[in-house]
Amino acid sequence: MTFEEMPDEWQEWLELTPIERFRQSEQIFAQYLAMGGSLDPDPDPTSPFYDPETSSTGAAYGRPGLRVLRRGAV
């Protein structure tokens, strides 16, 4: 795909300098956390380091009352 064929949003992103992209990423990350995003990784029961006693599952997306109905490819 050439630059001209890319969507406008992608072109705008690629035209930013690296420091501008970094600042935009910081803003997006702050918004993600404000919306209830989490830095905690998903537990991996297949990992040899997985400990079910220390692994806790919080509310999905940081909000009470929501739960993940399906995890995996659709």
Phi and psi restraints in degrees (range 20) as a CNS / XPLOR table:
assign (resid 1 and name C) (resid 2 and name N)
       (resid 2 and name CA) (resid 2 and name C) 1.0 -84.6 20.0 2
assign (resid 2 and name N) (resid 2 and name CA)
       (resid 2 and name C) (resid 3 and name N) 1.0 166.9 20.0 2
assign (resid 2 and name C) (resid 3 and name N)
       (resid 3 and name CA) (resid 3 and name C) 1.0 -58.4 20.0 2
assign (resid 3 and name N) (resid 3 and name CA)
       (resid 3 and name C) (resid 4 and name N) 1.0 -40.8 20.0 2
assign (resid 3 and name C) (resid 4 and name N)
       (resid 4 and name CA) (resid 4 and name C) 1.0 -67.0 20.0 2
assign (resid 4 and name N) (resid 4 and name CA)
       (resid 4 and name C) (resid 5 and name N) 1.0 -27.4 20.0 2
assign (resid 4 and name C) (resid 5 and name N)
       (resid 5 and name CA) (resid 5 and name C) 1.0 -82.3 20.0 2
assign (resid 5 and name N) (resid 5 and name CA)
       (resid 5 and name C) (resid 6 and name N) 1.0 -14.1 20.0 2
assign (resid 5 and name C) (resid 6 and name N)
       (resid 6 and name CA) (resid 6 and name C) 1.0 -71.1 20.0 2
assign (resid 6 and name N) (resid 6 and name CA)
       (resid 6 and name C) (resid 7 and name N) 1.0 151.5 20.0 2
assign (resid 6 and name C) (resid 7 and name N)
       (resid 7 and name CA) (resid 7 and name C) 1.0 -60.5 20.0 2
assign (resid 7 and name N) (resid 7 and name CA)
       (resid 7 and name C) (resid 8 and name N) 1.0 154.1 20.0 2
assign (resid 7 and name C) (resid 8 and name N)
       (resid 8 and name CA) (resid 8 and name C) 1.0 -56.4 20.0 2
assign (resid 8 and name N) (resid 8 and name CA)
       (resid 8 and name C) (resid 9 and name N) 1.0 -39.0 20.0 2
assign (resid 8 and name C) (resid 9 and name N)
       (resid 9 and name CA) (resid 9 and name C) 1.0 -61.6 20.0 2
assign (resid 9 and name N) (resid 9 and name CA)
       (resid 9 and name C) (resid 10 and name N) 1.0 -40.4 20.0 2
assign (resid 9 and name C) (resid 10 and name N)
       (resid 10 and name CA) (resid 10 and name C) 1.0 -67.3 20.0 2
assign (resid 10 and name N) (resid 10 and name CA)
       (resid 10 and name C) (resid 11 and name N) 1.0 -41.5 20.0 2
assign (resid 10 and name C) (resid 11 and name N)
       (resid 11 and name CA) (resid 11 and name C) 1.0 -61.4 20.0 2
assign (resid 11 and name N) (resid 11 and name CA)
       (resid 11 and name C) (resid 12 and name N) 1.0 -43.2 20.0 2
assign (resid 11 and name C) (resid 12 and name N)
       (resid 12 and name CA) (resid 12 and name C) 1.0 -60.4 20.0 2
assign (resid 12 and name N) (resid 12 and name CA)
       (resid 12 and name C) (resid 13 and name N) 1.0 -42.0 20.0 2
assign (resid 12 and name C) (resid 13 and name N)
       (resid 13 and name CA) (resid 13 and name C) 1.0 -64.4 20.0 2
assign (resid 13 and name N) (resid 13 and name CA)
       (resid 13 and name C) (resid 14 and name N) 1.0 -43.5 20.0 2
assign (resid 13 and name C) (resid 14 and name N)
       (resid 14 and name CA) (resid 14 and name C) 1.0 -69.8 20.0 2
assign (resid 14 and name N) (resid 14 and name CA)
       (resid 14 and name C) (resid 15 and name N) 1.0 -23.8 20.0 2
assign (resid 14 and name C) (resid 15 and name N)
       (resid 15 and name CA) (resid 15 and name C) 1.0 -78.9 20.0 2
assign (resid 15 and name N) (resid 15 and name CA)
       (resid 15 and name C) (resid 16 and name N) 1.0 -14.1 20.0 2
assign (resid 15 and name C) (resid 16 and name N)
       (resid 16 and name CA) (resid 16 and name C) 1.0 -72.1 20.0 2
assign (resid 16 and name N) (resid 16 and name CA)
       (resid 16 and name C) (resid 17 and name N) 1.0 151.4 20.0 2
assign (resid 16 and name C) (resid 17 and name N)
       (resid 17 and name CA) (resid 17 and name C) 1.0 -75.5 20.0 2
assign (resid 17 and name N) (resid 17 and name CA)
       (resid 17 and name C) (resid 18 and name N) 1.0 162.6 20.0 2
assign (resid 17 and name C) (resid 18 and name N)
       (resid 18 and name CA) (resid 18 and name C) 1.0 -56.0 20.0 2
assign (resid 18 and name N) (resid 18 and name CA)
       (resid 18 and name C) (resid 19 and name N) 1.0 -39.4 20.0 2
assign (resid 18 and name C) (resid 19 and name N)
       (resid 19 and name CA) (resid 19 and name C) 1.0 -69.6 20.0 2
assign (resid 19 and name N) (resid 19 and name CA)
       (resid 19 and name C) (resid 20 and name N) 1.0 -34.9 20.0 2
assign (resid 19 and name C) (resid 20 and name N)
       (resid 20 and name CA) (resid 20 and name C) 1.0 -66.4 20.0 2
assign (resid 20 and name N) (resid 20 and name CA)
       (resid 20 and name C) (resid 21 and name N) 1.0 -39.9 20.0 2
assign (resid 20 and name C) (resid 21 and name N)
       (resid 21 and name CA) (resid 21 and name C) 1.0 -63.7 20.0 2
assign (resid 21 and name N) (resid 21 and name CA)
       (resid 21 and name C) (resid 22 and name N) 1.0 -41.8 20.0 2
assign (resid 21 and name C) (resid 22 and name N)
       (resid 22 and name CA) (resid 22 and name C) 1.0 -61.1 20.0 2
assign (resid 22 and name N) (resid 22 and name CA)
       (resid 22 and name C) (resid 23 and name N) 1.0 -44.9 20.0 2
assign (resid 22 and name C) (resid 23 and name N)
       (resid 23 and name CA) (resid 23 and name C) 1.0 -64.8 20.0 2
assign (resid 23 and name N) (resid 23 and name CA)
       (resid 23 and name C) (resid 24 and name N) 1.0 -39.9 20.0 2
assign (resid 23 and name C) (resid 24 and name N)
       (resid 24 and name CA) (resid 24 and name C) 1.0 -63.4 20.0 2
assign (resid 24 and name N) (resid 24 and name CA)
       (resid 24 and name C) (resid 25 and name N) 1.0 -41.2 20.0 2
assign (resid 24 and name C) (resid 25 and name N)
       (resid 25 and name CA) (resid 25 and name C) 1.0 -63.0 20.0 2
assign (resid 25 and name N) (resid 25 and name CA)
       (resid 25 and name C) (resid 26 and name N) 1.0 -38.9 20.0 2
assign (resid 25 and name C) (resid 26 and name N)
       (resid 26 and name CA) (resid 26 and name C) 1.0 -60.6 20.0 2
assign (resid 26 and name N) (resid 26 and name CA)
       (resid 26 and name C) (resid 27 and name N) 1.0 -42.5 20.0 2
assign (resid 26 and name C) (resid 27 and name N)
       (resid 27 and name CA) (resid 27 and name C) 1.0 -65.6 20.0 2
assign (resid 27 and name N) (resid 27 and name CA)
       (resid 27 and name C) (resid 28 and name N) 1.0 -42.6 20.0 2
assign (resid 27 and name C) (resid 28 and name N)
       (resid 28 and name CA) (resid 28 and name C) 1.0 -64.2 20.0 2
assign (resid 28 and name N) (resid 28 and name CA)
       (resid 28 and name C) (resid 29 and name N) 1.0 -41.2 20.0 2
assign (resid 28 and name C) (resid 29 and name N)
       (resid 29 and name CA) (resid 29 and name C) 1.0 -65.4 20.0 2
assign (resid 29 and name N) (resid 29 and name CA)
       (resid 29 and name C) (resid 30 and name N) 1.0 -41.1 20.0 2
assign (resid 29 and name C) (resid 30 and name N)
       (resid 30 and name CA) (resid 30 and name C) 1.0 -62.8 20.0 2
assign (resid 30 and name N) (resid 30 and name CA)
       (resid 30 and name C) (resid 31 and name N) 1.0 -39.0 20.0 2
assign (resid 30 and name C) (resid 31 and name N)
       (resid 31 and name CA) (resid 31 and name C) 1.0 -66.7 20.0 2
assign (resid 31 and name N) (resid 31 and name CA)
       (resid 31 and name C) (resid 32 and name N) 1.0 -39.9 20.0 2
assign (resid 31 and name C) (resid 32 and name N)
       (resid 32 and name CA) (resid 32 and name C) 1.0 -59.0 20.0 2
assign (resid 32 and name N) (resid 32 and name CA)
       (resid 32 and name C) (resid 33 and name N) 1.0 -46.1 20.0 2
assign (resid 32 and name C) (resid 33 and name N)
       (resid 33 and name CA) (resid 33 and name C) 1.0 -66.9 20.0 2
assign (resid 33 and name N) (resid 33 and name CA)
       (resid 33 and name C) (resid 34 and name N) 1.0 -38.7 20.0 2
assign (resid 33 and name C) (resid 34 and name N)
       (resid 34 and name CA) (resid 34 and name C) 1.0 -64.3 20.0 2
assign (resid 34 and name N) (resid 34 and name CA)
       (resid 34 and name C) (resid 35 and name N) 1.0 -28.5 20.0 2
assign (resid 34 and name C) (resid 35 and name N)
       (resid 35 and name CA) (resid 35 and name C) 1.0 -83.9 20.0 2
assign (resid 35 and name N) (resid 35 and name CA)
       (resid 35 and name C) (resid 36 and name N) 1.0 1.6 20.0 2
assign (resid 35 and name C) (resid 36 and name N)
       (resid 36 and name CA) (resid 36 and name C) 1.0 102.3 20.0 2
assign (resid 36 and name N) (resid 36 and name CA)
       (resid 36 and name C) (resid 37 and name N) 1.0 10.6 20.0 2
assign (resid 36 and name C) (resid 37 and name N)
       (resid 37 and name CA) (resid 37 and name C) 1.0 -64.2 20.0 2
assign (resid 37 and name N) (resid 37 and name CA)
       (resid 37 and name C) (resid 38 and name N) 1.0 157.1 20.0 2
assign (resid 37 and name C) (resid 38 and name N)
       (resid 38 and name CA) (resid 38 and name C) 1.0 -126.6 20.0 2
assign (resid 38 and name N) (resid 38 and name CA)
       (resid 38 and name C) (resid 39 and name N) 1.0 148.4 20.0 2
assign (resid 38 and name C) (resid 39 and name N)
       (resid 39 and name CA) (resid 39 and name C) 1.0 -91.9 20.0 2
assign (resid 39 and name N) (resid 39 and name CA)
       (resid 39 and name C) (resid 40 and name N) 1.0 -6.3 20.0 2
assign (resid 39 and name C) (resid 40 and name N)
       (resid 40 and name CA) (resid 40 and name C) 1.0 -71.9 20.0 2
assign (resid 40 and name N) (resid 40 and name CA)
       (resid 40 and name C) (resid 41 and name N) 1.0 131.2 20.0 2
assign (resid 40 and name C) (resid 41 and name N)
       (resid 41 and name CA) (resid 41 and name C) 1.0 -72.8 20.0 2
assign (resid 41 and name N) (resid 41 and name CA)
       (resid 41 and name C) (resid 42 and name N) 1.0 155.1 20.0 2
assign (resid 41 and name C) (resid 42 and name N)
       (resid 42 and name CA) (resid 42 and name C) 1.0 -67.9 20.0 2
assign (resid 42 and name N) (resid 42 and name CA)
       (resid 42 and name C) (resid 43 and name N) 1.0 138.2 20.0 2
assign (resid 42 and name C) (resid 43 and name N)
       (resid 43 and name CA) (resid 43 and name C) 1.0 -64.9 20.0 2
assign (resid 43 and name N) (resid 43 and name CA)
       (resid 43 and name C) (resid 44 and name N) 1.0 142.5 20.0 2
assign (resid 43 and name C) (resid 44 and name N)
       (resid 44 and name CA) (resid 44 and name C) 1.0 -119.1 20.0 2
assign (resid 44 and name N) (resid 44 and name CA)
       (resid 44 and name C) (resid 45 and name N) 1.0 96.8 20.0 2
assign (resid 44 and name C) (resid 45 and name N)
       (resid 45 and name CA) (resid 45 and name C) 1.0 -65.0 20.0 2
assign (resid 45 and name N) (resid 45 and name CA)
       (resid 45 and name C) (resid 46 and name N) 1.0 -13.1 20.0 2
assign (resid 45 and name C) (resid 46 and name N)
       (resid 46 and name CA) (resid 46 and name C) 1.0 -87.6 20.0 2
assign (resid 46 and name N) (resid 46 and name CA)
       (resid 46 and name C) (resid 47 and name N) 1.0 -8.1 20.0 2
assign (resid 46 and name C) (resid 47 and name N)
       (resid 47 and name CA) (resid 47 and name C) 1.0 -76.0 20.0 2
assign (resid 47 and name N) (resid 47 and name CA)
       (resid 47 and name C) (resid 48 and name N) 1.0 142.3 20.0 2
assign (resid 47 and name C) (resid 48 and name N)
       (resid 48 and name CA) (resid 48 and name C) 1.0 -67.7 20.0 2
assign (resid 48 and name N) (resid 48 and name CA)
       (resid 48 and name C) (resid 49 and name N) 1.0 -14.6 20.0 2
assign (resid 48 and name C) (resid 49 and name N)
       (resid 49 and name CA) (resid 49 and name C) 1.0 -95.6 20.0 2
assign (resid 49 and name N) (resid 49 and name CA)
       (resid 49 and name C) (resid 50 and name N) 1.0 0.3 20.0 2
assign (resid 49 and name C) (resid 50 and name N)
       (resid 50 and name CA) (resid 50 and name C) 1.0 -69.7 20.0 2
assign (resid 50 and name N) (resid 50 and name CA)
       (resid 50 and name C) (resid 51 and name N) 1.0 129.1 20.0 2
assign (resid 50 and name C) (resid 51 and name N)
       (resid 51 and name CA) (resid 51 and name C) 1.0 -127.0 20.0 2
assign (resid 51 and name N) (resid 51 and name CA)
       (resid 51 and name C) (resid 52 and name N) 1.0 107.0 20.0 2
assign (resid 51 and name C) (resid 52 and name N)
       (resid 52 and name CA) (resid 52 and name C) 1.0 -61.8 20.0 2
assign (resid 52 and name N) (resid 52 and name CA)
       (resid 52 and name C) (resid 53 and name N) 1.0 -22.8 20.0 2
assign (resid 52 and name C) (resid 53 and name N)
       (resid 53 and name CA) (resid 53 and name C) 1.0 -74.9 20.0 2
assign (resid 53 and name N) (resid 53 and name CA)
       (resid 53 and name C) (resid 54 and name N) 1.0 -33.2 20.0 2
assign (resid 53 and name C) (resid 54 and name N)
       (resid 54 and name CA) (resid 54 and name C) 1.0 -95.0 20.0 2
assign (resid 54 and name N) (resid 54 and name CA)
       (resid 54 and name C) (resid 55 and name N) 1.0 -12.7 20.0 2
assign (resid 54 and name C) (resid 55 and name N)
       (resid 55 and name CA) (resid 55 and name C) 1.0 -88.3 20.0 2
assign (resid 55 and name N) (resid 55 and name CA)
       (resid 55 and name C) (resid 56 and name N) 1.0 119.0 20.0 2
assign (resid 55 and name C) (resid 56 and name N)
       (resid 56 and name CA) (resid 56 and name C) 1.0 -117.9 20.0 2
assign (resid 56 and name N) (resid 56 and name CA)
       (resid 56 and name C) (resid 57 and name N) 1.0 142.3 20.0 2
assign (resid 56 and name C) (resid 57 and name N)
       (resid 57 and name CA) (resid 57 and name C) 1.0 -101.7 20.0 2
assign (resid 57 and name N) (resid 57 and name CA)
       (resid 57 and name C) (resid 58 and name N) 1.0 114.2 20.0 2
assign (resid 57 and name C) (resid 58 and name N)
       (resid 58 and name CA) (resid 58 and name C) 1.0 -81.0 20.0 2
assign (resid 58 and name N) (resid 58 and name CA)
       (resid 58 and name C) (resid 59 and name N) 1.0 -178.4 20.0 2
assign (resid 58 and name C) (resid 59 and name N)
       (resid 59 and name CA) (resid 59 and name C) 1.0 -65.2 20.0 2
assign (resid 59 and name N) (resid 59 and name CA)
       (resid 59 and name C) (resid 60 and name N) 1.0 141.6 20.0 2
assign (resid 59 and name C) (resid 60 and name N)
       (resid 60 and name CA) (resid 60 and name C) 1.0 -61.4 20.0 2
assign (resid 60 and name N) (resid 60 and name CA)
       (resid 60 and name C) (resid 61 and name N) 1.0 134.5 20.0 2
assign (resid 60 and name C) (resid 61 and name N)
       (resid 61 and name CA) (resid 61 and name C) 1.0 59.3 20.0 2
assign (resid 61 and name N) (resid 61 and name CA)
       (resid 61 and name C) (resid 62 and name N) 1.0 20.5 20.0 2
assign (resid 61 and name C) (resid 62 and name N)
       (resid 62 and name CA) (resid 62 and name C) 1.0 76.3 20.0 2
assign (resid 62 and name N) (resid 62 and name CA)
       (resid 62 and name C) (resid 63 and name N) 1.0 6.7 20.0 2
assign (resid 62 and name C) (resid 63 and name N)
       (resid 63 and name CA) (resid 63 and name C) 1.0 -116.1 20.0 2
assign (resid 63 and name N) (resid 63 and name CA)
       (resid 63 and name C) (resid 64 and name N) 1.0 137.3 20.0 2
assign (resid 63 and name C) (resid 64 and name N)
       (resid 64 and name CA) (resid 64 and name C) 1.0 -70.9 20.0 2
assign (resid 64 and name N) (resid 64 and name CA)
       (resid 64 and name C) (resid 65 and name N) 1.0 149.6 20.0 2
assign (resid 64 and name C) (resid 65 and name N)
       (resid 65 and name CA) (resid 65 and name C) 1.0 89.6 20.0 2
assign (resid 65 and name N) (resid 65 and name CA)
       (resid 65 and name C) (resid 66 and name N) 1.0 -9.5 20.0 2
assign (resid 65 and name C) (resid 66 and name N)
       (resid 66 and name CA) (resid 66 and name C) 1.0 -103.5 20.0 2
assign (resid 66 and name N) (resid 66 and name CA)
       (resid 66 and name C) (resid 67 and name N) 1.0 147.7 20.0 2
assign (resid 66 and name C) (resid 67 and name N)
       (resid 67 and name CA) (resid 67 and name C) 1.0 -142.6 20.0 2
assign (resid 67 and name N) (resid 67 and name CA)
       (resid 67 and name C) (resid 68 and name N) 1.0 153.5 20.0 2
assign (resid 67 and name C) (resid 68 and name N)
       (resid 68 and name CA) (resid 68 and name C) 1.0 -78.7 20.0 2
assign (resid 68 and name N) (resid 68 and name CA)
       (resid 68 and name C) (resid 69 and name N) 1.0 124.1 20.0 2
assign (resid 68 and name C) (resid 69 and name N)
       (resid 69 and name CA) (resid 69 and name C) 1.0 -86.5 20.0 2
assign (resid 69 and name N) (resid 69 and name CA)
       (resid 69 and name C) (resid 70 and name N) 1.0 -34.5 20.0 2
assign (resid 69 and name C) (resid 70 and name N)
       (resid 70 and name CA) (resid 70 and name C) 1.0 -146.6 20.0 2
assign (resid 70 and name N) (resid 70 and name CA)
       (resid 70 and name C) (resid 71 and name N) 1.0 134.2 20.0 2
assign (resid 70 and name C) (resid 71 and name N)
       (resid 71 and name CA) (resid 71 and name C) 1.0 -119.1 20.0 2
assign (resid 71 and name N) (resid 71 and name CA)
       (resid 71 and name C) (resid 72 and name N) 1.0 120.5 20.0 2
assign (resid 71 and name C) (resid 72 and name N)
       (resid 72 and name CA) (resid 72 and name C) 1.0 136.5 20.0 2
assign (resid 72 and name N) (resid 72 and name CA)
       (resid 72 and name C) (resid 73 and name N) 1.0 -178.9 20.0 2
assign (resid 72 and name C) (resid 73 and name N)
       (resid 73 and name CA) (resid 73 and name C) 1.0 -68.7 20.0 2
assign (resid 73 and name N) (resid 73 and name CA)
       (resid 73 and name C) (resid 74 and name N) 1.0 145.1 20.0 2
